[in-house]
């Protein structure tokens, strides 16, 4: 299924085609080379001070790590994400930086994740990030050391057959995409004054 963004101004085709489905094909496994490409894209994200403060725990093609990640997900996400062949937990590494806490790690992780999401589209796959998971379960299951914050879970795979999906998932995937108007988030002069584009 394609859900191209209805952009007011021209944007990259990869950005336009990126969306977060909930219907994945559990029978179409991911190639390990493609997994490498996803995390290579994340590796080359911009990074404050070149700290590269992102970390990932990855389960591929329903291996043991995949099963452990499913166990950290909320019930609503387990319903669909368990069908996705690649699951991951994304963590923000929070080292000391010049004797002070490094405050840009979550921002940098977000940049790495966006690279990964766009690389998935380029490879003919889709990705869906999830706030609905237990950081505490992830920390315990994977023995995550202090200074690393589990921030989000993610699923990557190929779009599945919507006709075989649960009705609620099909409705969500077929829903219209929408975004806020520019005047709600692009300001000039002072806060709340729209730039006027």
N, C-alpha and C positions, 0 to 999 in steps of 0.2 A: 504494500500500500504506500502511495506517495502522498505526502501532505506538505506541499511546498508553501513556504511563508508568503503571505501577501504583503510585500514590503512597499513602503511609500517611496523609498529611494533604492537604487540598485545596490545589491549586496552579493557576496560570493555565492556561487551555486551550492557549495558545501554547507554554508550557513543556512541557506534557504531550505535545503532538504533535511536538515537536522531536526528531528523531533524524538520524543521518548515514548515508544510503544510499550504495550504490556503483553502483546501476543508474540511469542517467539517459537521457532520450530525446534523442538527437542531432538529431532532426528538428524538435523544438519549440524554436525560438529564443526568446531573452529580449527583451522589449520595452525599449527604451532608457529609457522612463519608469520602468519597474520597476527598472532598474539604478540610476537616480537615487534612487529610494526606498530601496534597500538602503544606499547610501552616505550618504544623508541621515539614516537611522536611526543609522548609525555616527557621523556628525558630532555627534549630540546625546547621545552617551554622557557619563557623568560623567568629569571630567578634573581631576586634581590641579593646582591653581594655574591652571586653564584653559589648560594648555599644549597640549592636543589633540595629543598626541604620537604619533598614528597616521598612517601613510602607506600608500597602496595603489597597486599597479601592476595594471591591469585589462585583461584580454583578453575581448572580447565577440563572441559568435556566430562563432567560429572565424577571427577576424582574425589578423594577423601577430603581435600581442602574445600572443594565445592560444597560438599555435604555439610562441612563445619560452618561455612559461611551461611548456608540456608538456615541453619539453626540459630543464627544471630538475627535473622530478619523478623519483622513484625508479621503477624498472621496474614494481613492483607497483602503484603509483598511476597510471602511464601507461596501464595496461591498462584502467582504467575512467574515469579523469578526463578523458581525451582526448575522451570522448563528451559531456562536460558543456559547454553553450554559454558559460558564464561562468566564467572562471578568474581568480584573483588571487593576488598575493603581498602579504602583510601585513607591514609593517615598523614597528619601534619606533624613533621618532626620539628620540635621546638627547642633548638639549641641555644646556648648563650651566644650572644653576638657582641663582641667588644665589651664584655663584662655586664651586658644588659640582656634581658629576655628578648629573643628574636620575635618581633611582633608581626612579621610579614609571612609567616609560614602558611597560614590558611589561605591568604591571597595567592601565594605561589602555587599551592596545591590546586586551587581553582583554575589557574592558568594551565597547569599540566593536564587537568581533567578535560578542559575545553579542547586542548590539542588531541587528546585521546578520542573524544567524542567525534571530532571532525575526521580523524583518521578512520574511525569505524565507518562513517558515511562513505569515505573514499574507497573503502574496501568492499562496499556493498552490504554492510551490516548496519545495525542500529544499536544504540546504547541508551540505558535508562539509569539515572542516578537515584539513590534512595536515602532519604533521611530516616525512613522507618526501619531502623535496625537498632540493636543494643550495643553501644560502644563497650559497656561493661562485659557483656558476653564475649565480644570479639577480643577484648584485652585479655580475658582469662583463657579463652580457648587457644589463642595463638601466643600466649606468654609475651605480650607486648611490653617492652620496657618503658619505664618512666621517661617523659620527654617526648613521647609519641602519642598524639591524640587521634583515635579513630573518628573520622569526621563524616564519612558517607560510605555507603555501599553502592556497588554498580553492577549492572548486567549488560553483557554484550552478546549479540547473536544475530541470526537471520530471522526476518519476519516470518511468522507462521500463518496457518490457515485460519482466517477470522471466522469461517463457518464452523470450525470445530471448537471455537473458544466459548467460554462462559459468556452469557448475554451481557453482564455488566462490563466485562473487559472489552467486548466488541463495541459496546456503546461508547466507552471512554476513548478507544482508539479511533472511532469514526467521528468523534466530536470535533468541532471547529477549533482551530488554533487562534489565539488572540494575544495581543500585547497592549500595554498602556500606551496612550498617546504621548507624543514628545513633550507636550506642555506639563505632563505629570512628573517628568524626571530630567529634562534638559533645561537648565536655567542659565540666565545671564544677568550681570549687574548685581543682583542680590537674590537670596533664596526665594524661590517661588515665582520669580519673574521668568516666563518662558523665553527661550532663545528666539522663538518665532520662525521656526523652520517647518 
